[in-house]
Amino acid sequence: MKVLVGVKRVLDPQVKARVKADKSGIDLTNAKMTMNPFCENAVEEALRLRESGAVEEVIALSIGAAKSEETLRNALALGADRAILVLTEDVLEPLALAKVFKAIVEKETPDLVLVGKQAIDDECNQTGQMLSALLGWPQATFASKLELVDGTAQVTREVDSGIETINVNMPAVISADLRLNEPRYASLPNVMKAKRKPLDKINLSDLGLDTANRLTTLEVVEPPAREAGVIVETVAELVDKLRNEAKVI
């Protein structure tokens, strides 16, 4: 069994995002980048499936600029067997990403596609669902537990009303939530080994896909600064402020 795992390079969540002077987007110049946290969970789950004997090969896929190779090398250091980088300087929307994933799925014929629930840079939470629709495969989103049994995937999902467990036939698309697992760290020997693992590069233009953006960003602005808190002397004063100023009671 083969698993294809999506990996995205994003701004490190510990770094404060800076808006460009022209307000056209986020300034990533010299910014620290890392693997999307939800993608880390997807990679970890694929590795655990291989370690359990349910999966034979784990392939990491990233779509982006040449620097995304660093993120893929990290996935290889964690334990992925090989990697594929689809090169493009454009920032692709979820539908375009799903089309690229579909093209790679048709080439690699995996039995399972694992992706992060969402990316922390755009928070779209759409690529996995769109890929499922394009492929005509079952999907299970927001996975907090995953078991492969007799050609099906039993997935525990976190939904608004609580916890839901479903069975989906494979091949399938599954998106990982943060509570699916605790991602591992890459050891130094594995980092060195990752440099020798195969990493194929494909130009986006060679796939012959329509990846034109359908959305236009009008303006990006920083959120308003939080006002300083106020220390009150008594409970009565606190209640008065909550009732007459905050108007929450």
C-alpha positions as CSV (number, residue, x, y, z in Angstrom):
1,M,0.0,0.0,0.0
2,K,1.2,3.5,-0.9
3,V,0.4,6.8,0.9
4,L,0.7,10.2,-0.7
5,V,1.1,13.0,1.9
6,G,0.7,16.7,1.2
7,V,3.3,19.0,2.8
8,K,3.2,22.8,2.7
9,R,5.8,25.4,3.5
10,V,4.4,28.2,5.6
11,L,5.5,31.1,7.9
12,D,6.6,29.7,11.3
13,P,3.6,30.1,13.6
14,Q,6.0,31.6,16.3
15,V,6.8,34.5,14.0
16,K,4.7,37.6,13.8
17,A,3.3,38.1,10.3
18,R,4.2,41.5,8.7
19,V,1.9,43.0,6.1
20,K,3.6,44.4,3.0
21,A,3.8,48.2,2.6
22,D,1.4,48.1,-0.3
23,K,-1.0,45.9,1.7
24,S,-1.0,43.3,-1.1
25,G,-0.1,40.4,1.2
26,I,2.2,39.1,3.9
27,D,5.9,40.0,3.7
28,L,7.9,36.8,3.8
29,T,11.3,38.4,3.1
30,N,13.9,36.7,5.3
31,A,11.1,35.3,7.4
32,K,11.5,31.9,9.1
33,M,9.5,29.2,7.3
34,T,8.5,25.8,8.5
35,M,6.2,22.8,7.7
36,N,2.5,23.5,8.2
37,P,1.6,22.0,11.6
38,F,-1.4,20.1,10.2
39,C,0.9,18.6,7.5
40,E,3.3,17.4,10.3
41,N,0.4,15.4,11.7
42,A,-0.4,13.9,8.3
43,V,3.3,12.9,7.8
44,E,3.5,11.4,11.3
45,E,0.3,9.4,10.7
46,A,1.6,8.0,7.4
47,L,4.9,7.0,9.1
48,R,3.0,5.2,11.9
49,L,0.9,3.3,9.3
50,R,4.1,2.2,7.6
51,E,5.7,1.2,11.0
52,S,2.5,-0.9,11.8
53,G,2.9,-2.8,8.5
54,A,-0.3,-1.4,6.9
55,V,1.7,0.8,4.5
56,E,4.8,0.0,2.4
57,E,5.7,3.4,1.0
58,V,5.2,7.1,2.0
59,I,5.6,9.8,-0.6
60,A,5.7,13.4,0.4
61,L,4.3,16.0,-2.1
62,S,4.8,19.8,-2.0
63,I,3.7,22.4,-4.5
64,G,5.5,25.7,-4.5
65,A,8.8,27.5,-5.1
66,A,12.2,25.9,-5.1
67,K,12.6,26.7,-1.3
68,S,9.9,24.1,-0.6
69,E,12.6,21.5,-1.1
70,E,13.8,22.3,2.4
71,T,10.3,21.3,3.8
72,L,10.3,18.2,1.7
73,R,13.8,17.3,3.0
74,N,12.4,17.7,6.5
75,A,9.6,15.2,5.6
76,L,12.3,12.8,4.3
77,A,14.3,13.2,7.5
78,L,11.2,12.3,9.5
79,G,10.9,9.1,7.6
80,A,9.2,9.6,4.2
81,D,10.6,7.3,1.5
82,R,10.7,9.8,-1.3
83,A,9.4,13.2,-2.3
84,I,7.9,15.1,-5.2
85,L,8.1,18.9,-5.7
86,V,5.9,20.6,-8.2
87,L,7.6,23.8,-9.0
88,T,5.8,27.1,-9.3
89,E,6.4,30.7,-8.2
90,D,2.6,31.4,-8.2
91,V,0.5,31.2,-5.0
92,L,-2.1,28.7,-5.9
93,E,-5.7,28.6,-4.6
94,P,-7.2,25.3,-3.1
95,L,-8.9,24.3,-6.4
96,A,-5.6,24.7,-8.3
97,L,-3.7,22.7,-5.6
98,A,-6.4,20.0,-5.8
99,K,-5.9,19.7,-9.6
100,V,-2.1,19.3,-9.1
101,F,-2.7,16.7,-6.4
102,K,-5.1,14.8,-8.8
103,A,-2.4,14.8,-11.5
104,I,0.2,13.3,-9.2
105,V,-2.3,10.8,-7.8
106,E,-3.0,9.6,-11.3
107,K,0.7,9.2,-11.9
108,E,1.6,7.5,-8.5
109,T,-1.7,5.6,-7.9
110,P,-1.6,5.8,-4.1
111,D,-4.1,3.9,-2.0
112,L,-4.5,6.8,0.5
113,V,-4.0,10.6,0.4
114,L,-3.3,12.3,3.7
115,V,-3.3,16.0,3.9
116,G,-3.4,18.5,6.8
117,K,-6.9,19.8,7.7
118,Q,-5.9,23.3,6.7
119,A,-2.8,25.5,6.2
120,I,-2.2,28.2,8.8
121,D,-1.4,30.8,6.1
122,D,-4.7,30.9,4.3
123,E,-6.9,28.8,6.7
124,C,-8.9,27.6,3.7
125,N,-9.6,24.0,4.7
126,Q,-10.7,23.2,1.1
127,T,-7.9,21.3,-0.8
128,G,-8.7,17.8,0.6
129,Q,-12.4,18.1,0.0
130,M,-11.9,19.4,-3.5
131,L,-9.4,16.6,-4.3
132,S,-11.9,14.1,-3.1
133,A,-14.5,15.5,-5.5
134,L,-12.1,15.6,-8.4
135,L,-11.0,12.0,-7.9
136,G,-14.4,10.7,-7.0
137,W,-12.9,9.2,-3.9
138,P,-14.5,9.0,-0.4
139,Q,-13.2,11.6,2.1
140,A,-12.9,11.8,5.9
141,T,-12.0,15.2,7.3
142,F,-10.8,16.4,10.7
143,A,-9.4,13.0,11.6
144,S,-8.3,12.6,15.2
145,K,-7.9,8.8,14.9
146,L,-7.2,6.5,11.9
147,E,-7.2,2.7,11.5
148,L,-6.9,0.7,8.3
149,V,-9.0,-2.5,8.4
150,D,-9.7,-4.8,5.5
151,G,-9.5,-2.2,2.7
152,T,-11.4,0.4,4.6
153,A,-10.3,3.3,6.8
154,Q,-12.0,3.8,10.1
155,V,-11.8,7.5,11.0
156,T,-12.7,9.2,14.2
157,R,-13.6,12.8,13.4
158,E,-14.0,15.9,15.5
159,V,-17.3,17.6,14.6
160,D,-19.3,20.5,16.0
161,S,-21.6,18.1,18.0
162,G,-18.7,16.0,19.4
163,I,-17.0,12.9,18.0
164,E,-18.1,10.9,15.0
165,T,-16.6,7.6,13.7
166,I,-17.1,6.6,10.1
167,N,-15.8,3.9,7.7
168,V,-14.7,4.9,4.2
169,N,-13.7,2.6,1.4
170,M,-10.2,3.0,0.0
171,P,-8.7,4.7,-1.9
172,A,-9.7,7.7,0.1
173,V,-8.7,11.3,1.0
174,I,-8.2,12.0,4.7
175,S,-7.4,15.3,6.4
176,A,-5.5,15.3,9.7
177,D,-6.4,17.3,12.8
178,L,-3.9,18.3,15.4
179,R,-5.1,15.7,17.9
180,L,-4.5,12.8,15.5
181,N,-1.0,12.3,16.9
182,E,2.2,13.9,18.3
183,P,4.7,14.5,15.5
184,R,8.2,13.3,16.0
185,Y,11.5,15.2,15.6
186,A,14.0,14.3,13.0
187,S,17.3,12.9,14.4
188,L,20.6,14.2,13.0
189,P,21.5,10.8,11.3
190,N,18.1,10.9,9.6
191,V,18.6,14.5,8.5
192,M,21.9,13.3,6.8
193,K,20.2,10.3,5.2
194,A,17.4,12.5,3.9
195,K,19.9,14.3,1.6
196,R,20.4,11.0,-0.3
197,K,16.7,10.1,-0.6
198,P,15.0,10.7,-4.0
199,L,13.3,14.0,-4.6
200,D,11.7,14.4,-8.0
201,K,11.0,17.9,-9.4
202,I,8.2,18.7,-11.9
203,N,7.4,22.0,-13.4
204,L,3.8,23.0,-13.0
205,S,3.6,24.0,-16.6
206,D,4.5,20.4,-17.7
207,L,1.3,19.1,-16.1
208,G,-0.9,21.1,-18.5
209,L,-3.4,22.2,-15.9
210,D,-5.7,25.3,-15.6
211,T,-4.4,26.7,-12.3
212,A,-5.6,30.3,-12.8
213,N,-6.7,32.0,-9.6
214,R,-10.4,32.8,-9.2
215,L,-10.0,35.2,-6.3
216,T,-8.4,38.6,-6.1
217,T,-6.9,40.0,-2.8
218,L,-8.1,43.6,-2.5
219,E,-6.2,44.5,0.7
220,V,-4.4,42.8,3.7
221,V,-4.4,44.7,7.0
222,E,-3.2,43.9,10.5
223,P,-5.8,43.3,13.2
224,P,-6.3,46.2,15.6
225,A,-4.1,46.3,18.6
226,R,-5.6,45.1,21.8
227,E,-6.2,47.8,24.4
228,A,-4.6,47.6,27.8
229,G,-6.5,45.9,30.6
230,V,-8.0,47.7,33.6
231,I,-7.5,46.7,37.2
232,V,-10.6,47.1,39.3
233,E,-10.7,47.4,43.1
234,T,-13.9,45.6,43.9
235,V,-16.3,43.0,42.6
236,A,-19.0,45.7,42.4
237,E,-16.8,47.8,40.2
238,L,-16.1,44.8,38.0
239,V,-19.8,44.0,37.6
240,D,-20.6,47.7,36.8
241,K,-18.0,47.7,34.0
242,L,-19.2,44.4,32.6
243,R,-22.8,45.7,32.6
244,N,-22.4,49.3,31.5
245,E,-19.2,49.3,29.5
246,A,-18.7,45.9,28.0
247,K,-22.5,45.2,28.1
248,V,-22.0,41.5,28.4
249,I,-24.3,41.0,31.4
